[in-house]
C-alpha cells in the first residue's frame, strides 16, 4: 500500500470515528402534541368501528401439550363470539375446534377424541391457546383495537428515536401501556400491555405489518403473550383479500356440537 493510500485510509477512519461519536438528531413530532383525551377518544372510535372479523390465518401456537404451526380458521364478533378450527399441517383435516356463542363454549379435540364445555370467559380462549383472554378482548386485539381502561388518566410521551407515542393509562382496572405510530395520519397500535391494580400483567400483544382491509388498517401479524411470558401465540392473519372486517356474521357460525359420547378433555 502506498503512502497516499495509507494516508487516505487513515483520514477516512478518522472521519468515521468523528461521525460515530456524534449524537444523532432527535426525530420531532410531525404533528401537534396529542393529549391523553385525544388518544383515548381515537382508541374508542377505532374500536367501535370494528366489531367482527374472519380470517384464514397461520398460527404458531400450543395445542394441548404440543407446539403446532399451521392453518387456523378463525372468526370473532363482539359479544363473546369466537370460533376456531385448527387444520392439520399434514392434510387439512380438523385437529381441534372451539366455539363461543356469546354464553357458552364447546371445545372438541379430534386428535384425543375428547370435548369440553362451559361458560364463555377468558378460560375459553385458554382451552385452545393456553393464553387467558376474554373473548371480546381477543376480538379487539386481533383487530388492532385494544380494550381501553374506563375513565383513564395518564401521559403521552414522544419517543424521538422511533417516532412513536408512548402512552400510559391509569384507571380503576389497573395500568395500560401502549406504543402507537401516528405518523402520516396513521394510528397503528404497535404494542399494548395491561396490568392489574397489583401490577401483574394480564395480557400483552405486539402488532406488525399493518395492511388495509375494507378501508381499515389492521395488523398483518400479531403476537399474544401470557402474563408469565411462558406461553405465546404467533398469528399471521393471512391474505388481506381473503380477510373480512366488520361484516355481519350469522349466529349459527358460532354454534358447535360435540359428538355424543366423547369423554371430557379435563380427565
C-alpha positions in Angstrom: 0.0 0.0 0.0 1.4 3.4 -1.0 1.8 6.3 1.4 -1.0 8.0 -0.4 -3.4 5.1 0.1 -2.3 4.8 3.7 -3.0 8.5 4.4 -6.4 8.3 2.7 -7.3 5.3 4.7 -6.3 6.9 8.0 -8.2 10.1 7.0 -11.3 8.0 6.2 -11.1 6.2 9.6 -10.8 9.5 11.4 -13.9 10.9 9.7 -15.9 7.7 10.5 -14.7 7.9 14.2 -15.9 11.5 14.4 -19.3 10.6 12.8 -19.7 7.7 15.2 -19.2 9.9 18.2 -21.7 12.5 17.1 -25.2 12.1 18.6 -27.9 11.5 16.0 -30.5 14.3 15.7 -33.8 13.5 17.5 -36.9 13.0 15.5 -39.5 15.6 16.0 -43.3 15.1 16.1 -44.6 15.9 12.6 -48.0 16.8 14.1 -49.3 18.7 17.1 -48.7 17.1 20.5 -51.7 14.8 21.3 -53.4 14.7 24.7 -54.4 11.7 26.7 -58.1 12.6 26.0 -57.4 12.6 22.2 -55.6 9.3 22.3 -58.4 7.6 24.4 -61.1 9.1 22.1 -59.3 7.8 19.0 -58.8 4.3 20.5 -62.5 4.2 21.3 -63.6 5.4 17.9 -61.5 2.7 16.2 -62.7 0.0 18.5 -66.4 1.0 17.9 -65.8 0.9 14.1 -64.5 -2.7 14.1 -66.7 -5.3 15.7 -66.1 -8.5 13.7 -63.6 -10.4 11.5 -63.0 -13.6 9.6 -59.5 -14.8 8.7 -57.8 -17.8 7.3 -54.7 -17.5 9.4 -51.4 -19.2 10.0 -50.5 -19.7 13.7 -47.6 -20.9 15.8 -49.4 -22.0 18.9 -49.9 -24.5 21.7 -52.5 -27.2 21.2 -52.6 -29.3 24.4 -49.0 -30.0 25.3 -47.8 -29.8 21.7 -46.4 -26.8 19.8 -48.1 -26.6 16.4 -47.6 -24.4 13.4 -50.3 -24.4 10.8 -53.5 -23.1 9.3 -56.3 -22.0 11.7 -59.6 -20.7 10.5 -60.8 -18.0 12.9 -63.7 -15.6 13.3 -64.9 -13.3 16.0 -67.6 -10.9 16.8 -68.1 -8.5 19.8 -70.5 -10.2 22.2 -68.3 -13.1 23.3 -68.5 -14.8 20.0 -65.4 -16.6 18.6 -64.8 -19.7 16.5 -61.5 -21.5 15.8 -60.7 -24.6 13.7 -57.1 -25.8 13.7 -56.3 -27.7 10.5 -53.7 -30.5 10.3 -50.5 -29.4 8.5 -50.4 -32.9 7.0 -53.7 -32.7 5.2 -56.2 -30.1 6.2 -58.3 -32.3 8.5 -59.6 -30.5 11.6 -57.4 -31.3 14.6 -59.4 -29.3 17.1 -62.2 -26.7 17.2 -63.8 -24.3 19.6 -66.8 -22.0 19.5 -68.1 -19.4 22.0 -71.7 -18.5 21.2 -71.9 -15.5 23.5 -72.9 -17.5 26.5 -71.2 -20.9 26.4 -68.3 -22.5 24.7 -67.7 -26.0 23.3 -64.2 -27.4 22.6 -63.6 -30.6 20.7 -60.1 -32.2 20.4 -60.4 -34.6 17.4 -56.9 -36.0 18.0 -57.6 -37.1 21.5 -61.3 -37.7 20.9 -62.4 -35.6 23.9 -64.6 -32.5 24.5 -65.1 -29.7 27.0 -68.0 -27.2 27.5 -68.6 -24.3 29.9 -69.3 -20.6 30.1 -67.7 -18.1 27.6 -64.9 -16.3 29.5 -61.2 -15.9 29.5 -60.7 -19.6 30.1 -62.5 -20.4 26.8 -59.6 -19.0 24.8 -57.1 -20.6 27.1 -58.5 -24.1 26.3 -57.4 -23.6 22.7 -54.3 -21.4 23.0 -53.1 -21.6 26.7 -53.5 -17.8 26.9 -56.3 -16.4 29.0 -58.2 -13.7 27.2 -61.8 -12.7 27.4 -63.5 -13.4 24.1 -64.2 -9.8 23.3 -60.6 -8.8 24.3 -59.4 -11.4 21.7 -61.6 -9.9 19.0 -60.4 -6.3 19.8 -56.8 -7.3 20.0 -57.0 -9.3 16.7 -58.3 -6.2 15.0 -55.5 -4.0 16.5 -58.0 -2.0 18.6 -57.2 -2.9 22.2 -59.7 -2.5 25.0 -59.2 0.7 27.0 -59.5 1.3 30.7 -62.6 3.2 31.8 -62.2 6.9 32.5 -58.4 6.8 32.5 -55.8 9.4 33.3 -52.2 9.1 32.2 -49.5 10.5 30.0 -48.3 10.7 26.4 -44.6 10.8 25.7 -42.9 11.1 22.3 -40.2 8.5 21.5 -37.8 10.6 19.4 -35.7 7.6 18.4 -38.5 5.5 16.9 -41.0 8.2 16.1 -43.8 6.7 18.2 -46.1 7.7 21.1 -45.6 6.0 24.4 -48.9 6.1 26.2 -49.5 5.1 29.8 -53.1 5.0 31.1 -54.2 4.5 34.7 -57.7 3.6 35.9 -59.6 1.5 38.4 -58.8 -1.6 36.4 -55.1 -1.1 36.5 -52.5 0.3 34.1 -52.3 0.1 30.3 -49.2 0.8 28.3 -49.3 1.3 24.6 -46.9 2.2 21.7 -48.7 4.0 18.9 -47.5 5.0 15.4 -49.3 8.2 14.5 -47.1 9.4 11.6 -48.6 10.1 8.2 -52.1 10.1 9.6 -51.9 6.5 10.9 -53.0 5.3 14.3 -51.3 1.9 14.5 -51.1 0.3 18.0 -47.8 -1.4 17.8 -47.9 -3.0 21.2 -50.1 -2.9 24.3 -49.9 -4.4 27.8 -52.5 -4.5 30.6 -51.5 -4.7 34.2 -54.0 -5.3 37.1 -54.1 -2.9 40.1 -51.4 -5.0 41.8 -49.1 -4.6 38.8 -49.4 -8.1 37.4 -49.5 -8.4 33.6 -52.9 -9.6 32.4 -52.0 -9.8 28.7 -49.7 -8.2 26.2 -49.8 -8.0 22.4 -47.5 -6.8 19.7 -48.6 -6.0 16.1 -46.6 -5.6 12.9 -47.1 -5.5 9.1 -50.2 -3.4 9.1 -52.4 -3.6 6.0 -55.6 -2.1 4.5 -58.7 -4.3 4.8 -62.1 -2.9 4.0 -60.8 0.7 4.4 -59.3 -0.1 7.8 -55.7 -0.5 8.8 -55.3 -3.8 10.8 -52.3 -5.9 11.8 -50.8 -8.4 9.4 -49.1 -10.2 12.2 -49.9 -10.4 15.9 -48.1 -11.9 18.9 -50.0 -12.6 22.1 -48.2 -13.3 25.3 -49.4 -14.8 28.6 -48.8 -13.0 31.9 -45.8 -15.0 32.9 -44.4 -14.8 29.3 -44.1 -18.7 29.2 -46.8 -19.1 26.6 -47.3 -17.2 23.4 -49.3 -17.2 20.2 -48.0 -16.0 16.9 -50.5 -15.2 14.2 -50.2 -14.3 10.5 -53.7 -13.1 9.7 -53.4 -14.2 6.0 -54.1 -12.6 2.7 -55.8 -9.2 3.1 -58.0 -10.0 0.2 -59.5 -13.0 2.0 -60.0 -11.3 5.3 -63.4 -9.9 6.2 -63.7 -7.0 8.6 -66.8 -5.7 10.3 -69.3 -7.8 8.4 -72.4 -9.3 9.8 -71.9 -13.0 10.9 -74.8 -15.4 11.3 -75.3 -16.6 14.9 -75.1 -20.2 13.8 -71.5 -19.8 12.8 -70.6 -19.7 16.5 -72.5 -22.9 17.3 -70.6 -26.2 17.8 -71.9 -29.5 19.0 -69.6 -32.1 20.4 -70.1 -35.7 19.1 -72.1 -37.8 21.6 -70.2 -39.9 24.0 -66.9 -38.1 24.0 -65.1 -38.1 27.3 -64.0 -34.8 29.0 -60.6 -33.4 27.9 -60.0 -32.5 31.5 -59.7 -36.1 32.6 
